[in-house]
Amino acid sequence: MSEFAAPTIRLKKISSRPRLMVVEDDDVTRAMIGTYMSDQSFEVSEAETGEAALRLLKRWPADVVFIDIQLPDCDGLDLARTIRASSAVGIIFVTQNSSETDRIMALELAGDDYVSKPVNLRELLARTRALLRRRQMDRRAARDDSVVTFGNWLIDNTRRELTTLEGEPIRLTRGEFDLIAALVQADGRPLSRDYLVEVVSNRETEVGERTVDALVARLRRKLKSAPGPEAPIVTVNGFGYRLGLAIDRDR
């Protein structure tokens, strides 16, 4: 990254609130997002270059970073990869590039979500809160047993793998894994479609209840083809889904 004179680094109110960092070279956009998120009870820092963002992250770890892909000193995708190499921080791209190719590339390389400009602040807030909830769920799962057995299947939350008890892998997309992992974590408690939309909302371009239903249908087909009991996902009419098999914690 090249050197720039006096890059902006601004912090607002030190507190225990969730921390957001806005990496954006446009002063108006950066201030608009920063002020709005601060008013929504987040602790916010701002940086106008990638170099400034990396320096700031070393002394002010954030929970979520908003990154503009077109920064004056670097490509935002490269910045995200650099951050991701040393941190599990949530990353949301906020950028003018809105093509499907750009969106897929950004999510596959390093990002958790993608919002196009002009920024809809309420949408950005909703996506930020959803990402923080997913991260909280991931931390909770990490505190639980990493490997869980249910029926004829074994799920490894650390490796993000699902296999049969005989070791045969069940190939899942990220959205499918996140959904079955959430159902396993709930241990038989029904999860609403709205909640499951949040669980998988960073995995599809357009996410809604139909996306969840489609993921469930794909999971049922994949698990039914494996040896053992029927697919372990049960429909809760008018609400959502639950795990249909008991978790075996003695294995």
Secondary structure by P-SEA (a helix, b strand, c coil): cccccccbbbbccccccbbbbbbcccaaaaaaaaaaaaaaccbbbbbccaaaaaaaaacccccbbbbccccccccaaaaaaaaaaccccbbbbbcccccaaaaaaaaacccccccccccaaaaaaaaaaaaaaaaaaaaaaaaccccccccccccccccccccccccccccccaaaaaaaaaaaaaccccccaaaaaaacccccccccaaaaaaaaaaaaaaaaacccccccccccccccccccccccccc
